[in-house]
Amino acid sequence: MSRKSVFASAAIAAVLAFGALTAVAQEAAPAETVAIPAGTYVLDPAHGKITWSVSHLGFSTYTGQFAGVTATMELDPSSPETSALEAEIDVNSVGTLNAALDNHLKTPDFFDVGNFPAASFTATSVELTDADSAIVAGELTLRGVTKPVSFTADFNKAGVNPLDNKFSLGFDGYATIQRSEFGVSYGVPMISDEVQLHLEVEFKLVEPEVGAK
C-alpha cells in the first residue's frame, strides 16, 4: 500500500526531471567542453528510471520504481527560453515486483487508472543554480489534478554515446512531493505523505533523415 502512494509521486518527479534538461544543457557545454547541438531530443526508454521511497509506518523505508515514461524536448542551448518540454507517464506501467500490490495501485485507492490512465508534465521555467545543476518548475497533472512542482536536476554528461553513436544528455534528478496534493492520500499518515524521488534519465538527439530539408 505504501508503494502506491509513492508511485503517484514518482510519476510526478519523472516528468519534472526532463524539464531540467533544457536549462542545464546550456551550461553543460563549457563544463564538459562539448558543444551541445540544438534540435529535438527524446527520452531513451531503456535508460530512464524513477526510483521512489516512502516511510512505511516508521519501521522501514520502502522503495520501488516506475516505468512507462515518454518525453520530447526541443532544445536550443543558445536560447534556452525558447526550448519546450512535454512528458507523459503511463500510470498503468506501475511495477513493484508484487502482483497484488501492483493491482492495488491501479485502483481508486491510488492511481485509479481506469479514469486517469496517464499523467503529464509541461515545463514552465528553469533556474540555473550553478554550472551543472538547475531547478525546474512546471505543471504536473496526475489523477486529474494539476499542481505546480519543482525539481532539482544535476547534469552528468553530454556527448556521443559509443554504443549507438547518438548524441546524448544524461541527468540525475531529485524531488520531494506530498502525494495527498494529487488525491493520493490512502494510508496517510501511517504511510508517509512525503515521497522522495530519484530520477536517472538519458535524452537522445533525433538526427534529421537523410535528404530531409
C-alpha positions in Angstrom: 0.0 0.0 0.0 2.8 2.3 0.8 4.1 1.8 -2.6 1.1 3.2 -4.3 1.4 6.5 -2.6 5.0 6.6 -3.6 4.3 5.9 -7.2 2.0 8.8 -7.5 4.9 11.0 -6.5 7.3 9.1 -8.7 5.3 9.9 -11.7 5.5 13.5 -10.9 9.1 13.5 -10.4 9.9 11.7 -13.5 8.3 14.2 -15.7 10.0 17.0 -13.9 13.4 15.8 -14.5 13.0 16.2 -18.1 12.4 19.9 -17.8 15.7 20.4 -16.2 17.5 19.3 -19.3 16.6 22.5 -21.1 18.4 24.7 -18.6 21.3 22.6 -17.6 22.3 21.8 -21.1 23.3 25.3 -21.9 25.9 25.2 -19.1 26.9 21.6 -19.9 28.9 22.6 -23.0 31.6 24.8 -21.3 31.7 22.5 -18.2 32.3 19.4 -20.4 33.9 21.2 -23.3 31.2 19.6 -25.5 29.1 21.6 -28.0 25.5 20.6 -27.4 23.6 20.7 -30.7 20.1 22.3 -30.9 17.3 20.1 -32.0 14.7 17.6 -30.9 15.7 15.2 -28.1 13.7 12.2 -26.9 13.9 10.2 -23.7 15.7 6.8 -24.1 13.2 4.4 -22.6 15.9 1.8 -21.8 17.8 4.3 -19.7 15.1 6.3 -18.0 14.4 5.3 -14.4 12.4 6.7 -11.5 13.0 5.4 -8.0 10.7 6.4 -5.2 10.9 5.9 -1.4 8.4 6.3 1.3 8.3 5.7 5.1 6.4 2.6 6.0 4.9 3.1 9.5 8.4 4.3 10.5 9.7 0.7 10.5 11.3 0.9 7.1 11.9 2.9 4.0 10.2 1.2 1.1 11.5 1.8 -2.4 10.2 1.0 -5.9 10.3 2.1 -9.5 8.0 3.5 -12.1 8.3 2.8 -15.9 6.4 3.8 -19.0 7.6 7.4 -19.4 7.9 9.3 -22.7 9.2 12.7 -23.3 10.2 15.1 -26.1 12.3 18.2 -25.7 13.0 20.9 -28.2 16.4 22.4 -27.2 18.3 25.4 -28.3 21.3 25.9 -25.9 21.9 29.4 -27.2 18.4 30.4 -26.5 17.0 28.1 -23.7 14.0 30.3 -23.1 12.6 29.1 -26.5 13.0 25.4 -25.6 10.0 23.3 -24.9 9.3 20.1 -23.0 6.4 17.7 -22.9 6.3 14.4 -21.0 3.7 11.7 -20.3 3.6 8.8 -17.9 1.6 5.6 -18.5 0.4 5.1 -14.9 -0.7 1.5 -15.8 3.0 0.6 -16.1 3.5 0.7 -12.3 5.6 -2.2 -11.0 6.7 -3.3 -7.6 7.6 -7.0 -8.2 4.4 -7.8 -6.2 1.4 -8.5 -8.4 -1.2 -8.0 -5.7 0.3 -4.6 -4.8 0.5 -3.6 -8.5 -3.2 -4.3 -8.9 -4.0 -2.3 -5.8 -2.0 0.7 -7.0 -4.2 0.8 -10.1 -7.4 1.0 -8.1 -9.2 4.2 -7.0 -7.3 3.9 -3.7 -4.3 5.2 -5.6 -3.9 6.0 -9.3 -7.4 5.0 -10.5 -6.0 4.1 -13.9 -9.5 3.3 -15.3 -10.3 7.0 -15.1 -6.8 8.5 -15.2 -4.6 6.3 -17.4 -1.9 9.0 -17.9 -0.1 11.8 -16.1 1.6 14.7 -17.9 4.1 17.4 -17.3 4.9 20.7 -19.1 7.9 22.8 -18.0 7.3 26.4 -17.3 10.6 27.8 -16.1 14.2 26.8 -15.4 16.6 28.4 -13.0 20.3 27.6 -13.2 21.9 27.2 -9.7 25.5 26.5 -10.9 27.3 25.2 -13.9 25.9 21.8 -13.8 22.6 21.9 -11.9 19.2 23.6 -12.2 15.8 23.9 -10.6 12.9 23.2 -13.0 9.4 24.4 -12.4 6.4 23.1 -14.3 2.8 21.9 -14.2 2.1 18.3 -13.4 -1.3 16.7 -13.9 -2.0 13.5 -12.0 -5.3 11.9 -11.3 -7.0 14.9 -12.9 -5.3 17.3 -10.5 -2.8 19.9 -11.8 -0.3 21.4 -9.4 3.0 23.3 -9.8 6.0 21.2 -8.9 9.7 22.0 -8.8 12.6 19.6 -9.4 16.4 19.7 -9.0 18.5 18.2 -11.8 22.2 17.5 -11.8 24.0 17.3 -15.1 26.1 14.1 -15.6 27.5 14.2 -19.2 26.9 15.2 -22.7 28.4 13.7 -25.8 28.2 10.9 -28.4 27.3 7.6 -26.8 29.8 5.0 -28.2 27.2 2.2 -28.0 24.7 3.8 -30.5 26.7 6.8 -31.9 23.9 9.1 -30.9 24.5 12.5 -29.1 23.1 12.0 -25.6 22.5 14.1 -22.5 22.4 12.5 -19.0 21.0 13.8 -15.8 20.1 12.8 -12.2 17.1 14.4 -10.7 15.7 14.8 -7.1 12.4 15.9 -5.7 10.2 15.7 -2.7 6.4 15.8 -3.1 3.3 15.4 -1.0 1.2 12.7 -2.6 -2.1 13.9 -0.9 -2.0 17.1 -3.0 -2.8 14.9 -6.0 -5.6 13.0 -4.3 -3.4 10.0 -3.3 -4.0 10.0 0.4 -4.5 6.3 1.1 -2.7 5.2 4.3 -1.6 8.7 5.4 0.0 9.2 7.9 1.0 5.6 8.6 2.4 5.5 5.1 4.2 8.9 4.7 2.6 11.6 2.7 6.1 12.8 1.8 7.7 10.9 -1.1 11.4 11.1 -2.1 12.1 10.7 -5.8 15.3 10.0 -7.7 15.4 10.1 -11.4 18.0 8.9 -13.8 17.5 9.9 -17.5 19.2 9.9 -20.8 18.0 12.0 -23.8 18.9 11.2 -27.4 19.2 13.8 -30.2 16.9 12.9 -33.1 19.0 13.0 -36.2 17.4 14.5 -39.3 16.6 12.0 -42.0 19.0 11.8 -44.9 17.8 14.1 -47.7 15.3 15.9 -45.4 15.3 19.7 -45.7 
